[in-house]
Each structure stands twice: as C-alpha cells, then as structure tokens.
Amino acid sequence: MQREEAQAGPRRLRVTLPPDVDAPAVARRALRDLPLGARGDDVVLLASELVTSAVLHAERVPDGPIELSAACERGRTRVEIRDQGEGFADELSDGYGIRVLAAASDRWGIEHDGGTRVWFELAQ
C-alpha cells in the first residue's frame, strides 16, 4: 500500500487488492486513514460497494488485481476503483451498487481503459 503524505497527514492513497472476500474490508480500513470529512461514511460505503462488485465479477480475469486510489483535495474526495475486466459497467447498471453510487455521490463515472474504472466524488 502506497500513501502520499502532506504535512497534515496522508491525503492520497493507492492500494492494490487481491480479488477476494477480504478486499472490501481492506479498502474500508485504508480509506479510514484519510481526512474524508463529514461524508466519510458515504465514501467508505461507496468504495466498499464498488470493490465488492469488482470481487464478484473477478472470475472474468482470474487473479487480476483491483486497484483503489483516493485523493482528498480542495474540499473534495475522489475515489477510483479499477479492475481488469471489460464488463464491470454492465453488471453495475442493473444492480444495487450503481443506484447507491448515483444517489450518494456528487459526481461519478465509468471509464474503459484496458480494464474498467469506476470513480466518484463527494464534497467534504
């Protein structure tokens, strides 16, 4: 796990997670080390949902890591979850996770870049 630290403590993190049942808990613990602000519980919930979805669909790319990155800057928290699969967005579109993501985040998106990256932002 890599952390970039500012004078007041860590403001960014990048974590590589194995696609297994422990990944959501590892992600939650890592995020709790950041200054997430008043909506910290929302950040942790959304990230946990997205990591869980990545784990559930990891069979498409066996042993492919899940990457979590987060940054707390300029009054916002941005979190990205990336996996090596191609269809992460398709499973999310009909599921609970995407509805929670859309309702609880200020901004979010899905990008395909040789894998799938789902990101969200919340004001602190």
N, C-alpha and C positions, 0 to 999 in steps of 0.2 A: 504494500500500500504506500503510495506516494502522497505527501501533503506539501503544499506550498504554503509557507507561513509568512504572514505580515507581522509587523511589530506587535499587534494586539492578539496574535494567535493565528491559527490556521483559518484561511478564508477560502481555500480551494482544496479539493481532494480528487484523487483518481484512484480507483480500486478495480482490480481485475478479480472477478468472482468466477469460481467453477460453477457450471450449470447443475447445481444440486440443491437439495432441500434446505441447506444451511445458508444459501446465498441471500435470501431476503433479510434474515436476521443479521448477517454480516453487514449488509448495506445499511440497515437501520442504525446499528452501532456506530458505523463510520460517520454517518450524517450527523449524529448527535454531538460530534466533536466540533461542528461548525456553528458560527453565530447565525442561526436560522431566523431569528426574530420572532415576532408574535405568532406567525403562522407556521412555526416549526413542526407542529404535529401534522399539519397538512402536507408539508414537504416530505416528511418521513412516510406517511401513509401512501402518497402517490408513488414515491420511489419504490416502496415495498410492493405495491400492486404491479408495477411495471417489471420489476425484477422477477416476481412470481410468474408473470406471463412469459417472460423470456425462458425461465426454467421449464415451464410446462411444455414449451414448444422447442426445447433444445434437441429433441430427437432428430430434427432435420439436419443438424450439424453436430454430430457426436463430439463431445469433448471441446467444442468451441466455447471460448470464454465469453463471459458477459462483462462488459465494461461499464462502470459507473463513474461519472465525473460530475462535480458540483462546484459552483462558484457563488460566493456571497459578495456582491459588489454593487455600489451605487444604489443601495436600498432595495436590491432585488436578489433573489436566489434563483439560480438556473441549474437544473439537473438534467443530465443526459444519460440514457441507458442504451447501450449498443450491443447487439448480438450479431452473429454471423449469418443468421437466417435471412431468407428472402421474403417470407410471408408474414412476418410479425404483425404488420398493419392489418392484414385480412382477418386474423383471429381476434384482434382487438376491436374491430369495427362492430362486431355483433355481441361483444362481451361486456361484462360489468366494468372492467378496468377502464375502458375508453369513456364510459359515461361518467365515472368518478373523476377521471382526468379532465374532461371538458367542464364539469360543474365546479371543481375545486381550484383549478389553475386560472391564472390571468391570461396566459398565452401558452399554446402548446403546438407541437407539430410532429410529423413523421417524415423522415428522410431515408432514402435508399442510396447507399454509397458503398456497394460491395458487401453490405450487410444491411441491417436496419437500425436506425437511430430514432428513438422517441425522446422528445425533450419537453420540458415545461418550465415555466417561470412563475414566480409568485413575488409580490411586493413584500418586503419585510415589514 
